[in-house]
Amino acid sequence: MYEWEPHIPRTSRIRVTQTSCCGEYEWCSEAGQFFVLRRTENGYEETGRGREALARVVWVALVSEHRHQRRKW
């Protein structure tokens, strides 16, 4: 459904402004771009990177469809 890629920081500072109910997803901005970040066993992955309006669509869909599951890590 969404293409998740390894998160490769583009600056030394990432701004997290929202977190889903259980912390599974984070709404982030970095270097003028927005994206959704999630933690995995191997680090962090991102999806929806781009302009705010387009990335917000991904964020809203993910948190709306999200069903809290217990993390394994």
N, C-alpha and C positions, 0 to 999 in steps of 0.2 A: 504494500500500500504506500508506504513512505520509504524513500531511499535514505538509509542511515549511513553516514560516512564517519571515519575516525575524525575526531576534532583535532585540528592543527591550529593552535593559537596564531593569530595574525598580529597581535599586540601583547603587551605584558599585562593588560587589564581587561577583564571581561566583566560586564555589568549584568547581574542577575536581578531582574525586577519582579518576577513572579515565579512561584513554585506550585506545582500541582498538589492536590490534597495530601498525598503521601510522600511527596518529594521525588517521584519518579521522573518528572519532566521539569525543566527550568526554562523560562523565557529569558533570553539573553540578547545583549547587543555588544558589538565589538567592531571598532573601526568603521562605524557608520552602517553596519549591516546587522540584521536581526536573524535569530535562529532559535531552534529548540534543542536543548542539550539533555542528554541522559547519561547516567553512569552505567557502565557494564563491568563485567569481571576483568576486562582487559584495559580499562581506562574510560574515556568519554567518547561519545558519538554525537553527531549533530545531524539535523535535517531542517529543510525549509530555509536555508540561508538566502538572504536577499533583502529586498526593500521591506519596510515595516508592514505594509498592507498585505503583501503576499505571504510573508512569514507568519503574520497573525492568523491567517486562514488555517495554516497548518497547526498552530498552537491551539486554536479553538477546537478544531476537529479532534486532536489528540486528547485534550482534557475532557471533552464531551464524551468520547468513546471509551475512555479509560476505565478499567475495572481494577480496583486495587488488588494487587497480588503481593504476597510476601516475597521480599527480596531474598535471593540465595547467597548474597555476599555481604 
